[in-house]
């Protein structure tokens, strides 16, 4: 990254200030990135666990597939999904607080007695499925934030900090050269004055 600067003390001070800000911020950003990496892994592991649990529950559902033809699917429905928000390393992520199911009344005497178990199984499958979707969304949000943070770390480490250091080095060399030139010029003037005084 080509940093624009002027060869003077003011520019040098501004560049040093910007460099110090980035050097101080870098460890914090690195910590955030590693925390996000860990949280993404946890969310991914939980998603895989819920995927496996959902698969097992659906297998249980499929074992009774012949009975499900008799089941009234309008008996149970998801009425509301209550979500909360939890901040993880500065990223707002969804948290599943509650799932509200609406169950229609039905006659236990006029329907098969396994209907109660069927309703419970449908609720379990829906709960696991919804929880899995919440964790997928959480994982996506955390992963996007992790990628942005990684880009920022790379920008600071590989582009901005070396760029500022290079610019500061160039300004210091220029100022040293300018100082040396003025000292040399003063010596030359002084030597000429001394030689002229000696001639007189």
N, C-alpha and C positions, 0 to 999 in steps of 0.2 A: 504494500500500500504506500503510495507516494504521499507523504505528508507535506503540505505546503507550509513554508516557514520563511522568515526573514533572518538575515544574519545580524541579530542584535541581542542585547541582554533581556529585553522584554519578551521576545519570542522564546529565548532560552528558558526563562522562568515559566512561561505558559506551558511549554513542552514538558518541562520537569514536573509541573503540577499534574498534567494529564497522565504522564507516565506513572507517577505515584498513585493516582486514583486507580489505575488499571492493575498495578502490582498489588495494591491492598485488596482489591475486589476479587482478584483471581482465585485465592484459596476458598473464599466463600462460594463462588460460582462452582468450583470443582466439588466442594462438599455437597452442594445442591444437586449436581449432576449424579454423583454416586448414590445419594439418597433416593433420587428418582429412579435410578437403575434398579436399586433393590426393590422399591415399591412396584415397579413394572413387573419384575420377576414374581413377586408375591401375588399380584393380581392375575398374572398368567397362570401360575400354579393353581390358584383358587378356581379360575375359569375351567382349567382342565379337570379338576376334581369334580366340579359341578356338572361338567359335560359327562363324565363317567357315571355320576349319580343319576343324572337324567336318563342316560342310556339304560341303566339297571331298572329304573322305575318304568320306563317304556316297555322293557322286556316283560316285566310283571303285568303290564297292561295288555300286551300282545298275547300273553298266555291265556287270557280270558276273553279273547277276541270274539268268540261265538256268543258270549253273554252280552257284549257291548251293543249288539244289534237291538236288544230289548231296552237298553238304557236310554232314558230321556235326557238328551244333552242340554236341554234348556233349564234343567234343574239347578245348575251351578254356573256362575259366571263371575269374572273378575270385575268388581265394581270400582275399586280404586287402588292405586299403587302409591303409597306415601313414601316420598323420597326426602332425604335430608342432604346436607352438604357438609363435607369434611375437607379441611385444607390439609394437603400433604405437600410439604416443601413449597408452599406458596401457590399450589395448584388446587382449585376447587374441584372436588370429585364427588360423585353421587354416592349416597349411602341408603340402602334399603331399610326403611323404618318399619313398614307394615304393608301387608297386602290385605285388602278388604274384599271378601267374597260375598256375593249375593246368592242365597240359596232359596229357591222357591219351596213353599210347603207342598208336601205330598203325603199320600196315605201310606203308612208303613204296612197296613194290612192288605191293601189292594195291589201292592207292587212286590217284586221279589225282595227277600230280606237282605240280599247282598247290595242293594242300592246304597245303603249307608256306607258300606266299605267302598263302593264305587265312587261316591261323592268325595270321600276322604282321599282316595287315590288320585282323582282328578285335581283336587286341591294341592296335593303333594307335588304332582307333575307340574302344574302351573307355577307353584311357588319356586321350585328349583329352576324352571325355565326363566322366570322373571329375574331371579337372583343372578343367574348366569348372564343374562343380558346387561344387568347393572354392572357386573364385574367386567364384561367386555368393554362397556363404555368407559369405565374407570381406567382400564388398561390403555385404551386409545388416548384418553386425555393425558395420562401420565407419560405415555410414550412420546406424544407430540411435544410436551413440555421438555422431556429429556433430550429430544433431538435439537430443539431450539437452544437449550442450555449447552449442549455439546458444541453446537456451532459457535456459540458465544465464547466458550473456552478456547476453541481453536482460533477464533478471530483474535482474541487477546494474546494467546501464547505465540501463535505463528505469524501474525500480521502486525497488529497494533504495537505491542510492546517492542518487538525488534525495530519497527519503523520509527517509533519515538526515540529509542536508544540511538539509532543511526543518525537521525536528525540532530539530536543533542551533540553527538560526537562531531558531526560536521560543523555545527555552530561554534563549538569550543575550539576546534582546530583553526577555523577561520579567524576567530578572535585572538588566538595565540599568535597566528601568523601576522595579523594586523599589529599586534602589540610588539612583536619582534621587529617588524618593519619600521615602526615608529621609533623604537629604541635605536635601531641601526641608523636611521635618518638623523636622530639627535646626536649620535656619536660622530657621524660624518660632519654635521654642522659644527660640532664642538671642535673636532680636529682641524677643520678649515679655519675656524676663528683663532685657534692656538697658533697655527702656522702663520696666519696673517699678522698676529700680534708679535711673533718672533721676528718677522721681516721688518717690522716698524721699529 
